[in-house]
Amino acid sequence: MKITNDIIYIGVNDHEVDLFEGQYVVPSGMSYNSYVIMDDKIAVMDTVDARFTHEWLDNIQNALGGRTPDYLVVQHMEPDHSANIANFISAYPDAAVVSSAKAFTMMESFFPGIELEGRQVVVGEGSTLELGRHTLTFVTAPMVHWPEVIVTYDSLDKVLFSADGFGKFGALDVNEPWDDEARRYYIGIVGKYGAQVQALLKKASGLDIAMICPLHGPVLKENLGHYISLYNTWSSYEAEKDGIVIAYTSVYGNTKKGVLKLADMLKARGCPKVIVHDLARCDMAQAVSDAFCYNKLVLATTTYNAEIFPFMREFIDHLTERNFRKRTVGLIENGSWAPLAAKIMKQKLEKCKDITWLENNLTIKSAMNAENKLQLEKMADELCRDYIARSEDADKNDMNALFKIGYGLYVVTSNDGKRDNGLIVNTVTQLTNTPNRVAVAINKANYSHHIIRQTGRMNINCLSTDAPFSVFENFGFKSGRTEDKFVGWEVCRSGNDLPFLTKYINAFMSLEVEQYVDLDTHGMFICTVSEARVINDKDTMTYAYYQENVKPRPETEGKKGFVCKICGYVHEGDTLPDDFICPLCKHGASDFEPIA
């Protein structure tokens, strides 16, 4: 199978495997991908599982048409990719092996007595290998998800050979959607190493990538932004979708009855997605994947031997091992005489960061009763509050939204008649409450100022403390005149048909401009509130909180110059021109300070 004019697929499909890595159910099998790059010199990219030695060697022979390879590039030493290194060098004794120093150390462990002297090409960060027209550049990717991993970039065809990155479960001769099986694969196998994946994505962002060739799953040629965006979401532990996962165990069926009742209540309230997993019977890897996919989780189990039921303990261990975080979690426990399950589950999740715990949880003593049903109603209300607030059934006159205004940070959204726009502001003030009036000050240099002067309407999104720095990069560091800031963002629309954010906010207000005050560099819009919704009770993002907890620390060590107080950009030099504009956030010289 040709990937490009010079790159040929020589991998294999495995429909014999039932458990990948001894634990992941793979009903659609697996692919073990290998590629060959044809040039003046020939490079084979990785090998395959030991059970497919002869099929793989046949594939090489058929692809080469009588030529012999010059190099075997080993990106990753897991046996499903490296098992045939010794067989390769036996078949092609003149070929060299290209890999990282750590990988060569591992080869000695996997293949005792392997003879590689004079055949090793050790590569590291930024190393290159010339094949002729093709130049391969190597990028280290430690702990993605083993320490020896490298990925390889071919600058001619703009192909990233991504090792286990961007892989998925399933053989290539099975046609199935990418996202679900890729998510289950990523969360199960790579999920612990989000920080390392983020570091690799940062390196990859500097490359012009037209195609991704992973070691499992299909070659990715189209809509690469979608796949990269998902990897960014997964590796930053953000929720991918709105929805509630209920994971439960039940001994005699009473806990199950409570769970199914809650699921019905959530669906009746318009919850976007409700997924229920019986942990004793389901695919555990799928349950774990769903817990990372959706933004809310309810755990329900019984007190068992003064602990919790074993399948729930296993499930929570999977979550904590993979750095579960940034989710809302509710608890249901059952215990006939001494209920302890909720306390123990919470203790087991203590090391998980940024967990929002429900106020309304549930204790069942043996069987559901009338009081339990009322408690479930409160739990369902709390779980669905933000979903309802974003729906057409929302209370659109909830002036408690005004109490979310402080010296905080906001996203002002607008529309120029062609596309939506948004920017970060920090000056929003309530002026009166009869009627409700709000003042918003916006720099005249911002495109949003121009739009709102023309249209007379805007939405104010009150950012909450869970908003990551990427929100400020997206809405604060580029111009809506030249870029669509809502690419990849899910939005809802208020009654004025303007967007409001579906996450990272605790309230929003729709404003109609009554009066405009010219303040030289800025304009102040005095507005009436036409719609107001409270989304949740999370704290408002203050400017101080942003500075202390969200904005990355600028890398100033050993540097002389000036640093932007807004975004942390460092300008090196003895002087800063008065007309200097920050290339990232577009703020002027007045927002820079000398490096201490």
C-alpha positions in Angstrom: 0.0 0.0 0.0 1.5 3.3 -1.1 1.4 6.2 1.4 3.2 8.6 -0.8 5.3 8.1 -4.0 8.2 7.0 -1.9 6.6 5.7 1.4 5.1 2.2 1.3 3.1 0.5 4.1 4.5 -2.9 5.1 2.7 -3.6 8.3 0.3 -6.4 9.3 -3.2 -6.9 10.7 -3.7 -9.1 13.7 -7.1 -10.7 14.1 -5.9 -13.4 16.5 -5.3 -11.2 19.5 -8.1 -11.0 22.0 -6.5 -8.9 24.7 -3.9 -6.3 23.7 -1.2 -6.0 26.3 -3.0 -8.7 28.2 -5.8 -6.4 29.3 -7.5 -4.4 26.5 -10.3 -6.1 24.7 -9.8 -5.6 20.9 -12.8 -7.1 19.1 -11.6 -5.5 15.8 -8.0 -6.8 16.2 -4.9 -4.7 16.0 -2.5 -3.4 13.3 1.2 -3.4 13.7 2.4 -0.7 11.4 5.7 -0.6 9.6 6.8 1.6 6.7 9.6 1.7 4.1 11.0 5.0 2.6 12.4 4.4 -0.9 15.2 6.8 -1.8 18.9 6.6 -2.8 19.1 4.9 0.6 16.2 2.9 2.0 14.9 3.1 5.5 12.5 0.7 7.1 10.5 2.3 10.0 10.0 -0.2 12.9 9.2 -3.9 12.9 6.1 -5.8 13.9 4.9 -8.4 16.5 6.9 -11.7 16.7 3.9 -13.8 15.4 4.1 -12.1 12.0 7.8 -12.3 11.2 7.6 -14.0 7.8 4.6 -12.0 6.6 6.5 -8.8 7.5 9.7 -9.9 5.8 7.7 -10.8 2.7 6.2 -7.4 2.7 9.6 -5.8 2.8 10.9 -8.0 0.0 7.8 -7.2 -2.2 8.1 -3.5 -1.5 11.8 -3.3 -2.3 11.7 -5.0 -5.7 15.1 -6.6 -5.4 16.8 -3.8 -3.5 18.1 -4.1 0.0 17.5 -1.7 2.9 20.2 0.5 4.4 18.6 1.3 7.7 16.1 0.0 10.2 14.8 2.9 12.3 13.6 1.7 15.7 11.4 4.4 17.3 10.0 2.3 20.2 11.1 -0.9 21.9 7.8 -2.4 22.9 7.8 -6.0 21.5 4.8 -5.4 19.3 7.1 -3.1 17.3 10.6 -4.3 18.0 10.3 -8.1 18.1 11.9 -8.6 14.7 15.0 -6.5 15.0 17.2 -9.6 15.3 15.4 -11.2 12.4 15.8 -8.1 10.3 19.6 -7.8 10.8 19.9 -11.5 10.1 18.1 -11.1 6.8 19.9 -7.9 5.9 23.4 -8.1 7.5 24.6 -4.9 5.8 21.9 -2.7 7.1 22.4 -0.3 10.1 20.1 0.2 13.0 19.0 3.7 13.9 17.7 4.5 17.4 18.1 6.3 20.6 20.9 5.4 23.1 18.3 4.1 25.6 16.7 1.9 22.9 20.1 0.3 22.2 20.5 -0.5 25.9 17.0 -2.1 25.8 17.9 -4.2 22.8 20.6 -6.0 24.8 17.9 -7.0 27.3 15.4 -8.1 24.7 17.9 -9.9 22.5 20.7 -11.3 24.6 23.8 -11.7 22.5 22.6 -9.6 19.6 25.5 -8.4 17.5 25.2 -4.7 16.7 28.8 -3.5 16.8 29.5 -1.3 13.8 25.9 -1.2 12.9 24.6 1.3 15.4 23.5 4.8 14.5 22.6 6.6 17.7 20.3 9.6 17.3 18.9 12.2 19.7 17.0 15.5 19.7 17.4 17.2 16.3 19.6 14.4 14.8 19.2 13.9 11.0 19.6 11.1 8.6 20.0 11.8 4.9 18.5 9.2 2.5 18.8 11.3 -0.7 15.9 13.5 -1.4 14.4 12.6 2.0 15.9 14.0 5.2 14.7 12.4 8.4 14.8 14.5 11.6 14.5 12.8 15.0 12.6 14.2 17.9 12.9 12.7 21.4 9.6 11.8 23.1 10.6 10.4 26.5 7.8 8.7 28.4 5.4 8.8 25.4 5.0 6.3 26.7 8.4 4.6 27.3 11.7 6.5 28.0 13.5 5.5 24.8 10.9 6.7 22.3 11.7 8.9 19.3 9.5 10.2 16.6 10.6 11.0 13.1 9.8 13.8 10.6 10.3 13.5 6.9 10.6 17.0 5.6 10.1 16.1 1.9 6.7 14.4 2.2 6.0 16.3 5.5 5.2 13.0 7.2 5.4 12.6 11.0 6.2 9.0 12.0 4.6 9.3 15.5 5.5 6.0 17.2 2.6 5.0 19.5 1.2 8.5 19.3 -2.1 8.9 17.4 -2.6 5.2 17.4 -5.8 3.3 17.9 -7.1 -0.2 18.6 -8.4 -2.1 15.6 -7.0 -3.7 12.4 -6.7 -1.6 9.2 -9.1 -3.9 7.3 -11.9 -2.9 9.7 -13.8 0.3 9.0 -14.8 2.0 12.2 -14.7 5.6 13.6 -11.3 6.8 14.8 -12.2 8.8 17.9 -13.6 6.2 20.3 -11.0 3.5 19.8 -8.2 6.0 19.7 -9.5 7.5 23.0 -9.7 4.1 24.7 -6.2 3.4 23.4 -4.7 6.7 24.5 -6.3 6.8 28.0 -5.4 3.2 28.7 -1.9 3.2 27.5 -0.6 6.8 27.3 -3.0 8.6 29.7 -0.6 8.8 32.7 1.9 10.8 30.6 -0.1 13.9 29.7 2.7 16.4 30.5 5.1 14.5 28.2 2.5 14.4 25.4 2.0 18.1 25.8 5.8 18.6 25.4 5.8 16.5 22.3 2.8 18.4 20.8 4.7 21.7 21.5 7.6 20.3 19.4 5.3 19.1 16.7 3.6 22.5 16.4 6.8 23.8 14.8 6.6 21.2 12.0 4.7 21.5 8.7 2.8 18.1 9.0 0.7 16.9 6.1 0.4 13.3 7.3 0.8 11.2 10.5 2.0 7.6 10.3 1.4 5.9 13.7 2.5 2.4 14.8 -1.1 1.4 15.3 -4.2 2.3 13.4 -4.8 4.2 10.1 -2.5 6.7 8.5 -4.0 10.2 9.1 -4.1 12.3 6.0 -7.1 14.6 6.4 -8.5 16.9 9.1 -5.2 16.6 11.1 -6.4 19.6 13.2 -9.1 17.3 14.6 -6.7 14.6 15.8 -4.2 17.0 17.2 -6.9 18.9 19.0 -8.2 15.7 20.6 -4.6 14.8 21.7 -4.3 18.2 23.2 -7.6 17.8 25.1 -6.7 14.3 26.3 -3.2 15.2 27.4 -4.3 18.3 29.2 -7.0 16.3 31.0 -9.8 18.5 29.9 -13.2 17.0 29.4 -13.9 16.3 25.8 -17.7 16.3 26.0 -20.6 17.3 28.2 -22.2 14.3 29.8 -22.4 12.2 33.0 -20.9 8.8 33.5 -22.3 6.6 36.3 -20.0 3.8 37.3 -21.5 1.4 39.8 -21.3 -2.0 41.5 -24.3 -3.7 43.1 -24.5 -6.8 45.2 -28.2 -7.5 45.5 -29.5 -4.9 43.0 -30.5 -2.1 45.4 -27.6 0.2 44.4 -28.4 -0.6 40.8 -32.0 0.6 41.3 -30.8 3.9 42.6 -28.4 4.3 39.7 -31.0 3.6 37.1 -33.4 6.0 38.8 -30.7 8.7 38.7 -30.0 8.0 35.1 -33.7 8.5 34.2 -33.8 11.8 36.2 -30.8 13.1 34.4 -32.2 12.2 31.0 -35.5 13.9 31.9 -33.6 17.1 32.7 -32.0 17.2 29.3 -28.5 15.9 30.2 -26.6 15.7 26.9 -25.3 12.2 27.5 -25.8 9.6 30.3 -23.6 6.5 30.3 -24.0 3.8 32.9 -21.3 1.2 33.5 -21.8 -1.9 35.6 -18.1 -2.3 36.6 -18.5 -6.0 37.3 -19.6 -6.7 33.7 -18.4 -3.9 31.4 -15.2 -3.4 29.6 -13.2 -1.7 32.3 -11.0 0.1 29.8 -14.1 1.6 28.1 -15.5 2.7 31.5 -12.2 4.5 32.2 -12.1 6.0 28.8 -15.6 7.4 29.2 -14.8 8.9 32.6 -12.0 10.9 30.9 -14.2 11.8 27.9 -17.1 13.4 29.8 -17.1 16.2 32.3 -19.0 14.6 35.2 -18.8 11.3 37.0 -21.0 9.6 39.6 -19.5 6.6 41.6 -21.9 4.2 43.2 -20.9 1.2 45.3 -21.5 -0.7 48.5 -19.5 -0.9 51.7 -17.8 -4.3 51.5 -15.6 -5.8 54.2 -15.3 -2.3 55.7 -13.9 -1.1 52.3 -15.5 -0.8 48.9 -16.5 -3.4 46.3 -13.4 -4.7 44.5 -14.5 -3.7 41.0 -15.0 -0.1 42.2 -11.6 -0.1 43.8 -10.0 -1.3 40.6 -11.9 1.4 38.6 -10.7 4.2 40.9 -7.1 2.8 40.8 -7.3 3.1 37.0 -8.4 6.7 37.3 -5.8 7.8 39.8 -3.0 6.0 37.9 -3.9 8.1 34.8 -4.0 11.5 36.6 -7.8 11.8 36.6 -8.6 15.5 37.2 -10.7 18.5 36.3 -14.1 16.8 36.7 -17.2 17.0 38.8 -17.7 13.9 41.0 -20.8 12.7 42.9 -21.0 9.8 45.3 -23.7 7.2 46.0 -23.0 4.6 48.8 -25.0 1.7 50.2 -24.4 0.1 53.6 -26.9 -1.7 55.8 -25.4 -0.8 59.2 -22.1 1.2 58.8 -21.9 2.9 55.4 -18.3 3.8 54.6 -18.1 3.7 50.8 -18.5 7.4 50.1 -15.7 8.3 52.6 -13.4 5.6 51.2 -14.0 6.6 47.5 -13.3 10.2 48.3 -10.1 9.3 50.1 -9.0 7.2 47.1 -9.5 10.2 44.8 -7.8 12.7 47.1 -4.6 12.9 45.0 -6.7 13.8 41.9 -6.4 17.5 41.2 -9.1 20.0 40.4 -12.1 17.8 41.4 -15.4 19.6 42.1 -17.4 17.5 44.6 -21.2 17.5 44.5 -22.9 18.9 47.6 -25.8 16.5 47.2 -24.7 12.9 47.5 -26.7 9.9 48.5 -26.5 7.2 51.2 -28.8 4.1 50.8 -29.3 1.9 53.8 -30.0 -1.4 52.3 -32.8 -0.4 49.9 -34.1 2.8 48.3 -36.8 4.7 50.3 -38.8 7.9 49.7 -36.2 10.1 51.3 -33.6 8.6 49.0 -35.7 9.5 45.9 -35.8 13.2 47.1 -32.1 13.1 47.6 -31.6 11.8 44.0 -33.8 14.6 42.7 -31.4 17.1 44.4 -28.4 15.3 43.0 -29.9 15.3 39.5 -30.7 19.1 39.8 -27.1 19.9 40.8 -25.6 17.7 38.1 -27.7 19.2 35.4 -27.8 22.8 36.5 -25.2 24.1 34.0 -26.7 22.0 31.2 -30.1 23.5 31.8 -28.6 27.0 32.1 -27.2 26.6 28.5 -30.5 25.2 27.1 -33.6 26.9 25.9 -35.3 25.9 29.1 -33.0 28.1 31.1 -34.0 30.9 33.5 -33.1 33.8 31.2 -33.8 36.4 33.8 -31.6 35.3 36.6 -30.1 38.5 37.7 -27.9 36.7 40.2 -25.5 36.6 37.3 -24.7 40.2 38.1 -23.2 39.0 41.4 -20.5 37.2 39.3 -19.1 40.5 38.2 -16.0 41.5 40.1 -12.5 42.8 39.2 -12.3 39.7 37.1 -11.6 38.5 33.6 -14.2 38.1 30.9 -14.7 37.0 27.3 -16.8 39.6 25.4 -18.4 37.9 22.4 -19.8 39.6 19.4 -20.5 39.0 15.7 -19.5 41.2 12.7 -22.2 39.7 10.4 -19.9 37.1 9.0 -18.4 35.3 12.0 -18.3 35.2 15.8 -15.6 37.1 17.6 -14.4 37.3 21.2 -11.8 39.1 23.3 -10.6 39.2 26.9 -11.5 42.2 29.0 -11.0 43.0 32.7 -13.2 46.1 33.0 -16.9 45.2 33.6 -18.9 47.1 36.2 -22.5 47.0 37.3 -23.9 50.6 37.4 -27.5 50.3 38.5 -30.1 47.6 39.3 -33.3 49.5 38.3 -32.9 48.9 35.5 -29.9 46.6 35.4 -27.1 48.5 33.7 -23.5 47.4 33.1 -20.5 49.3 31.8 -17.8 47.6 29.7 -14.6 49.3 28.7 -12.8 48.1 25.5 -9.6 49.3 23.9 -10.3 51.0 20.6 -7.5 49.1 18.9 -9.5 45.9 19.4 -11.6 44.7 16.5 -14.4 43.9 19.0 -14.7 47.6 19.8 -15.4 48.3 16.1 -18.0 45.5 15.9 -19.9 46.5 19.0 -19.9 50.2 17.9 -21.7 49.0 14.8 -24.0 46.4 16.2 -24.7 47.7 19.7 -24.8 44.3 21.3 -22.5 41.8 23.1 -22.3 39.0 25.5 -20.2 39.0 28.7 -18.9 35.6 29.7 -17.7 35.5 33.3 -14.6 33.3 33.3 -14.3 30.9 36.2 -11.1 29.7 37.9 -10.9 26.5 35.9 -10.2 28.5 32.7 -6.8 27.4 31.4 -4.2 29.7 29.8 -5.3 28.5 26.3 -8.5 30.5 26.7 -6.5 33.7 27.1 -4.2 32.8 24.3 -7.2 32.2 22.0 -9.3 35.2 22.8 -6.6 37.6 24.0 -3.5 37.1 21.8 -4.8 37.3 18.3 -7.2 39.5 16.2 -10.7 38.5 15.3 -10.3 40.6 12.1 -7.8 38.1 10.6 -8.6 34.9 12.5 -11.7 32.9 13.5 -11.3 32.6 17.2 -14.1 30.0 17.5 -12.5 27.3 15.3 -12.7 24.1 17.3 -14.9 25.7 20.0 -18.4 24.4 20.9 -20.8 27.3 21.6 -24.4 27.9 22.5 -26.4 31.0 21.5 -28.4 33.4 23.6 -31.6 35.2 22.7 -29.6 37.9 20.8 -28.1 35.1 18.6 -24.6 35.8 19.9 -22.4 32.9 21.2 -21.6 32.1 24.8 -19.0 29.7 25.9 -20.0 26.2 27.0 -17.2 25.8 29.5 -14.9 27.8 31.7 -17.6 30.3 32.7 -19.9 30.6 35.7 -22.4 33.1 34.2 -23.1 35.2 31.1 -25.1 38.3 30.3 -26.4 39.6 27.0 -26.1 43.4 26.8 -27.7 46.1 24.6 -25.7 49.3 24.2 -27.5 52.4 25.5 -24.8 54.9 25.5 -21.1 55.3 24.4 -18.5 57.3 26.3 -15.2 58.1 24.5 -12.2 57.6 26.9 -9.4 58.4 24.4 -7.6 55.0 24.1 -10.8 53.1 25.2 -14.5 53.3 24.7 -17.0 52.7 27.5 -20.3 50.9 26.5 -23.1 51.5 29.0 -25.6 48.7 28.5 -28.9 47.2 29.7 -29.0 43.5 30.5 -31.4 41.7 28.2 -30.6 38.2 29.3 -28.6 36.7 32.3 -27.9 33.1 33.2 -26.0 31.6 36.0 -24.2 28.4 34.8 -22.6 27.2 38.0 -21.2 28.3 41.4 -17.5 28.2 40.6 -15.5 31.2 41.6 -14.9 34.0 39.2 -11.5 34.3 37.6 -10.0 37.5 39.2 -7.1 39.3 37.6 -5.0 38.4 40.7 -5.9 34.7 40.4 -4.9 34.7 36.7 -1.5 36.3 37.5 -0.8 33.9 40.3 -2.2 30.6 39.1 -2.9 30.6 35.3 -0.4 32.8 33.5 2.8 30.8 32.8 5.9 32.0 34.5 8.1 33.8 32.0 11.5 32.1 31.3 13.7 35.0 32.3 16.7 33.2 33.9 19.9 34.4 32.4 18.2 36.9 30.2 18.4 40.7 30.2 15.5 42.8 28.9 11.8 43.3 29.5 8.9 41.0 30.2 5.2 41.5 29.3 3.0 41.6 32.4 0.1 40.3 30.4 1.4 37.2 28.7 5.0 36.7 29.9 6.7 37.4 26.5 10.3 38.3 27.0 12.0 41.0 24.9 15.7 40.8 25.2 17.8 44.0 25.0 18.9 47.1 26.9 16.0 49.2 25.8 12.4 48.8 24.9 11.0 51.2 22.2 8.1 53.4 23.3 6.1 52.1 20.4 6.9 48.5 21.0 3.9 46.1 20.7 4.0 42.6 22.2 3.9 40.1 19.4 1.8 37.7 21.4 -0.9 39.7 23.3 -0.5 43.0 21.3 -0.2 45.1 24.4 2.1 48.1 24.4 5.3 49.0 26.1 3.5 50.3 29.2 2.6 46.7 30.0 6.3 45.6 30.1 8.6 45.7 33.1 12.3 45.2 33.4 13.5 41.7 34.1 14.6 41.7 37.8 
